[in-house]
Amino acid sequence: MHCKKCKDHGSLTIRKEHVYCVNCFMINVNHKFRACIGKNKILSSNEKVLVCLTGGQSSTVLLDLIYNGLLQDSHKKLRIIPFFLHLTGFGEKETDHKVAELVINQCKSYEFNVYIVNISKFYFQKSNTLPNINNLSETNTEEDLKTNLKNILNKVTPTSSNDIEMKIKHDTFRRVAKECQCNFIFTAETTTTLAVNLLSNLAIGRGSQVEYDIGFSDNRDEIKILRPIKDITEEELHHYIQIKNLPHISVDKIQENSLQSVIKKFVWDLQENFPATVSTVCKTADKIGAIEKSDKRCQFCKSSLASNNEKLTAMEATNFSRTVSNFHPGQNLNETRPIESTNEYDSSMFPFINKYFCYCCSRNYLELGNQNSNLFKDEK
C-alpha cells in the first residue's frame, strides 16, 4: 500500500480507498482547513475571530490547526487575532467543571487564553460582562438559573430541546463576540456533523435555513459564524487526534431518543458501508439556497420570515384541519379562535407564525408554553 501523494509506504486508509503516509495526511488536513478559509475570501488580514471550543474531538483539532496556522511563515501564516470561548451551564456541575478545566489546559498548552462563560448568566440575565480569562470561579455561580434552564429543556421533546439549545448557544456566541469586538466566529462543525444537521433541518422544518446552518458562513447577523473545518470528516479527525496524541473529551451534544440522534445513527451507519455518503449529502446542501430574503426576522433564530403566499402550504392545511376538527355542530366557523392572536401568548398550532417566528421556532414556542415564552423574547 503506497501513499497516493508521495508514493511512499502508506499507513492510513481514508474512506476505505485513499491511502496516506502520516506526513501527507497531516499536510492534507491542514490544506483543507486553510483552503476552506481562503477560497471563501471573507476574512480580512488581522481580523479578530472568536473561536468556540467544547473540549471535544472537533474543537481540539480546530484549536491545533489555528495554532499551527499562526506559526507559519509570512506567506502561509493564518492572519487572524483569535479569542477563545467555552460555554458552561448545559450539563451537570461536575461535568461542566471537568470539561472547562480541560479546555483551559488545552489553551494554556498553546499559550492561549480562554473565556469560560456561564450560559445562564450571559443569556438569561442578559449580562454583557465577560469573566476573567482562564477563570472557573463564575461558571457555577448562577446555579438556580442553570437548573432552571435544564428544567425548561426537559419540558419539551428531545428533538426540540436539541434545536433550542443550539440556537441559544449561537446567540450567546454572538453576544460574547460583540464584547470582544469580533466580527467573525469559528465553530468546529465537520462535514459529518453538517450532513446530520442538513437532514435534521429538513425533518424539523428548517429547510429554508439550510444555507445558513450548513454552509461555510452563517450571515443572518452582522457577526458571521464560519465553519473552517467543514470539509474535514470525523474519520480524519480521529486519525489526527491519534497521530498528535491530543487530549480531548467525548462530548455528545445530541440528546438520545431525538430525531437528530436517529438521523445521526442513520448517517454514520450508511457512511460505514458507503464512504461517499457524507460528501454527497454536503455537496447537495451547497446547492440549496435560502428563501427570498425579507426584512422581517424570526425573533429567536434571526432567519428571514416567509412572505405572504397565495398558494396553500402544508402548514396552513394543517392549521385548517385543526380548526375544523375543533368545530362543533351548530357552531359558526367564524366563531373559532383566529390563527393569529393579538394576545401575549398565542396557543394556536403555529403561534405567531411568520409574524414573530419561523415555522420551527413557532412549534418550539408552542411546546414551551406560556410560562417559558420569555425564552423567545428578543430583548437585545
Secondary structure, 3 states (H helix, E strand, C coil): CECCCCCCECCEEECCCEEECHHHHHHHHHHHHHHHHHHHCCCCCCEEEEEECCCCHHHHHHHHHHHHHHHCCCCCCCCEEEEEEEEECCCCHHHHHHHHHHHHHHHHHCCCCEEEEEHHHHHHCCCCCCCCCCCCCCCCCCHHHHHHHHHHHHCCCHHHHHHHHHHHHHHHHHHHHHHCCCCEEECCCCHHHHHHHHHHHHHHCCHHHHHHHHCCEECCCCCEEECCCCCCCHHHHHHHHHHHCCCCCCCCCCCCCCHHHHHHHHHHHHHHHCCCHHHHHHHHHHCCCCCCCCCCECCCCCCECCCCCCCCCHHHHHHHHHHHHCCCCCCCHHHCCCCCCCCCCCCCCCCCECCCECHHHHHHHHHHCHHHHHHHCCCC
